[in-house]
Amino acid sequence: MPKMTSQKVVHVAVGVIVDQDNLILLAKRPNNLHQGGKWEFPGGKVESNETTTEALIRELKEEVDLNITSTIPLMQIRHDYDDKSVLLDIHKVENFSGKAIGLEGQEIRWVNKNDLPHYDFPEANRAIVDKLLFG
């Protein structure tokens, strides 16, 4: 019998940020957070009064100090972990200004798309990597 999940689904805005050199920004999750120590595409929770784009603009300013001009919807992923369920609303971000820095003390890194398989991502992010690599 399939496992029934009564957990609230956490809606997360995720940015695949691509710079002018076609590099993608990754951030390392702090060890004390869910899936800590793994790499991720930056973003954060969508508040009840926000659209996904508004949340992404806010989160990327708060986390990596980028000013986002526009985003393009890329895909959605629903993933159930043992301890929580997430709905990842992934947007591609190519129009931004500023220099990315880890404002919350997190390590950040610009990487070539072909190097993504060498990074340890949370399970829910694997479909994003596959889409970026294989379309």
C-alpha positions in Angstrom: 0.0 0.0 0.0 1.5 3.4 -0.9 2.6 5.6 1.9 0.1 8.4 2.6 1.7 11.7 3.3 -0.2 14.1 5.5 2.6 16.6 5.5 2.1 20.1 4.4 3.7 20.8 1.0 6.3 23.5 1.1 6.2 25.7 -2.0 9.7 26.7 -3.0 10.8 29.2 -5.7 14.0 28.0 -7.3 16.3 29.9 -9.6 18.5 28.4 -12.3 20.7 31.5 -12.6 22.8 31.6 -15.8 25.4 34.3 -16.3 26.8 35.8 -19.6 29.4 33.1 -19.7 26.7 30.4 -19.5 27.7 29.4 -16.0 25.1 28.3 -13.4 25.1 29.6 -9.8 25.0 26.9 -7.1 24.8 27.4 -3.3 25.7 25.0 -0.6 23.0 24.4 2.0 24.0 25.1 5.6 24.6 21.9 7.5 21.9 22.7 10.1 19.1 22.8 7.4 17.1 20.0 5.7 19.5 18.4 3.2 22.3 20.4 4.7 25.8 20.2 3.1 24.3 19.5 -0.4 24.5 21.9 -3.3 21.3 23.5 -4.6 20.0 26.1 -7.1 19.3 29.2 -4.9 15.7 30.2 -3.9 13.4 29.8 -1.0 9.8 29.5 0.3 7.0 31.2 -1.4 4.9 33.2 1.1 1.1 33.2 0.9 0.9 36.7 -0.4 3.6 36.3 -3.2 3.7 34.9 -6.7 6.6 32.5 -7.5 8.4 35.3 -9.4 8.0 37.8 -6.5 9.3 35.2 -4.0 12.3 34.4 -6.3 13.2 38.0 -6.7 13.0 38.5 -2.9 14.9 35.3 -2.0 17.7 35.8 -4.5 18.3 39.3 -3.2 18.3 38.1 0.4 20.5 35.0 -0.2 22.9 36.0 -3.0 22.5 39.7 -3.4 21.3 39.6 -7.0 18.8 42.0 -8.5 16.5 40.0 -10.7 14.9 41.7 -13.7 12.8 38.8 -15.0 12.4 35.0 -14.8 11.2 32.4 -17.2 9.2 29.3 -15.8 11.2 26.2 -16.5 9.5 23.3 -14.7 7.7 22.1 -11.5 8.7 19.2 -9.3 6.8 17.6 -6.5 9.0 15.5 -4.2 8.2 13.7 -1.0 11.1 13.2 1.4 10.6 11.1 4.5 10.2 14.2 6.7 8.7 16.8 4.3 7.1 17.3 0.9 8.2 20.1 -1.5 6.8 21.7 -4.6 9.7 23.2 -6.5 8.7 26.0 -8.9 11.8 26.3 -11.0 12.5 29.4 -13.1 15.4 30.2 -15.3 17.0 33.6 -14.5 19.2 35.3 -17.2 18.3 38.9 -16.6 19.9 40.1 -13.4 22.5 42.6 -12.0 24.9 42.6 -9.1 27.7 40.3 -8.0 26.6 37.0 -6.3 27.8 36.6 -2.8 26.6 34.2 -0.1 24.8 36.7 2.3 23.9 33.9 4.7 27.5 32.6 5.0 26.8 29.9 2.4 29.4 28.8 -0.2 28.4 29.7 -3.7 30.0 28.7 -7.0 29.5 29.4 -10.7 29.8 26.1 -12.6 29.7 24.8 -16.1 26.5 22.9 -16.9 28.5 19.8 -17.8 30.0 19.8 -14.3 26.6 19.5 -12.5 26.7 15.7 -12.2 29.8 16.1 -10.0 27.9 18.0 -7.3 25.8 16.3 -4.5 22.2 17.7 -4.8 19.1 16.9 -2.8 17.1 14.2 -4.5 14.4 16.7 -5.6 17.0 18.6 -7.6 18.1 15.7 -9.8 15.3 16.3 -12.3 16.5 19.9 -12.7 20.0 18.7 -13.5 18.7 16.2 -16.0 16.6 18.9 -17.7 19.6 21.2 -17.9 21.8 18.5 -19.3 19.4 16.6 -21.6 16.6 19.1 -22.3 
